[in-house]
Each structure stands twice: as structure tokens, then as C-alpha cells.
Amino acid sequence: MTFKALAARFALVVSCALLTATPAMAQFWQCAPFAREVSGIDLHGNANTWWGQAAGRYARGHAPKVGAVLAFSATSRMRMGHVAMVSEVVNDREVLLTHANWSRRGGVEHDVRAIDVSANGDWSEVKVWYGPQGGLGTSAYPTKGFIYSAKSTGDDTQDHAAPMIMASLSNDRHG
């Protein structure tokens, strides 16, 4: 076998290996790109910059609406902040979130419970369902508020078709 033939076979084997690895890597999501994909809010960069970037571009507020993105503040444990889309408003102090990279590194979770635990009922502090515990986590997280997309709505009586999700996971592992 010539060197050229050996090199061609090696390249073919490497290409096949890369092609089979791609689907596994495609399931890894950071919260910001995932929130952008499912909400339609066209902001880029780390989650902790979304609230400031939204000023003047998107309506912002402190009332949950389906399709809105809840912007979490950066903390010592979440230096990049976090963003999650509201998939359902249960009541004025409880929502369901669809987000990525929370209970399991890179994983996507759908319709997980989040409750407003702020003293003033203004969604400035929340607890969020955490997969490894199978319930609300023990930590409360500060938030900046909701960023409303053009498709955000306060009417939770309508049919809220979920956006196409490109990856999902079971919520039983933490990365």
C-alpha cells in the first residue's frame, strides 16, 4: 500500500469518526443561544449582558408573560448569569421555564417550575426546579426581570405551541 493510499484511508476513518461524534456534541446548549433560539429575542453574548442589551430594543418588565425571557443576575455561583424562556404562566408567582444548562451541563429542560420568592412579589428573586433534587432547589437567585419578545403574551388561555426544540434530556443528572 502506498503512502498516498494510507493517508486517504486515514482521512476517511477520521472523517467518519467526526461525523459520528457530531450528533452528541449537537445536544450541548448554553443558556443564551438556546434562549435566543426558542424566544426569538435576538441578543448575543453572555446571559448577564442581556438585560442591558435589551434596553431600547425590547420591552422589559417584572410581570411574567409566555415567550418572555427571564434574565438572571450574575452571582458568585453563576458568573455569566442565566436566561430562561417562560413557557407557561401558572399564576402571578409561579411560571414554567424552558431553558438550557441548568440541572445538567448543556442539557435542555422543558416546563420546569420557577417561583417568585421576592419579598415584594416583583420577580427579583426566584427558586427554580433542579433536576438532581427532583424539586425546587434550596438556593434563591436574583433576577433583573423579563425581556419581552414580539411574541410574548400575557394571555395564557391561548394555545402556546412550543417552538421546535433541537435537543432534550432527562433531568436526572448534573454536570
N, C-alpha and C positions, 0 to 999 in steps of 0.2 A: 504494500500500500504506500502510495506516495505521500509526502508531507502535505501536499495540497488537498488530497482526499481526506486525510486525517483531520486537517484543520476544518474542512467543510462538515465532517461528521460531528466534530466537537461543537461547532457553531450551531448545528441543528439540535443537538442534545441540550445545550444551554438555552436556546430559544424555546424549546418545549418546556423546560423546567420553569422558565419565566412566565410562560403562558398559563401554566397550571397554578402558579403562585398568585397571579393577579386577582382571581376571584376572592381569595381570602383577604388580601390587602384591601380590596374594594369595600369591605364591610367595616372598615375603621373610619369613624367620623369624629371630628372635633365639633364642639357645640356651635360655633359661629357659622361655619359653612353649612352645617345641617339646618340651622335656624333660617339662614338666608334661603336655602332650597325650599323648605316647606312653607315659609311665611310669605315669600315674595318681597321681603324688605331687603333692598339692595345696599347693604352696608358691608364693609370689609374690615379686616383687621381683628385684633383680639376683642373678645366679648366686653372687656372693661372699657372699651372705647365707643361702643355702640350708642350709649345714651347721649354722649356729647356730639357724635356724628349725626344723630337723628335730629338735633335742634335745627329748625328751619327747613328740614326736608320731609319729616314725618311728624304727625301729631303725636304728642306724648301725654301721659296722664297716670292716674293712680286708680283707675277702675278697670277691672279685667274685662276683656272682650275676646271673643273667639277670633283667632287669627293674629292677635297681637303677640308681641314678643316681650316677655318679662326679662328685664335687664338686671342681673345680679351685680352687686358691687364687688370689687376686688377685696379679698381678705388675706390674712397670712396663710390660710389653707387653700385659698383659690386666688392666686395672684393674678390670673388673667380674667377673673370674673367668670360669669356664665350667662348664657342666654337660652331661653326655652319658649316654645310657642304654646299659647293657650289653645287647647283642642276642645275644651268644654268649660262653660261657667256653671258650676253646681249651685252656688249661691254667692252672696256678696263677700264671703270669707273663705270660699273654697273653689278651686279650679282643678281641672285635669290638664297636665302638661304633656307635650310630646317634645322630647329632647334627646341629645346625644352626649356621651362621655360623662355620665353621672354615676350610676351604680356600677358600671363596668367600663373600664377604659376602652374608648372607641365604640362602645355599643349604643344602640338606639332603644329608647323606651317610649311606649305609646300610652297615653291616657293615664299617667301616674298622678296621684293625689298631691296637691300642694295646698297648704292652708296659710292664711294670713294670721300671724301671731303678734302683729304690731299692737301697741297699746291704743293707738288712735284709729285702728281699722283702715289704715291707708296703704296697705301692702308694702310698707317699708321694711318689714321683716317677715320671713316665711320659713316654714318647715316643709320639707319635700320628701316624698316616699323614697326609701332607699332599699334597693333590692336585697342586699345581704341580710338586712334585718327583717325584711318582709313587712315593713310598715314605715311610718314616718320616722325619719332619723331623729337623733337626740339633739342635733345642732339646729339652731335658727340662723338664717342667712340674711344679711342686709340686702335690700334691693333699691334700685333707683326709680323704678316704675315700669309702665308698659309703653312700648313703642307700637303705634297702630299702623298697620298696613292699609292699603286701599281696600282690601277685602276684610278687614276687621269689622266685626259687628257685635252689637250688644244684644241682639235678638237671638236668644238661644232656643227659640221654638222652631226655627227653620232647620232643614236638613243640612248638616255640615259634612259634606263629602270630604273625606280626608285626602290630602294631597298624596301623590304617588310616593311611596317610601321605597328607597333603593336597598335598604338593609334593615335587619332587625335581629333581636337576640332574645334569649330567655334572660330573665332578670335575677339569676341566681348566683352570679359570680361578680367579684370586684377585682379590678386590675391594679 
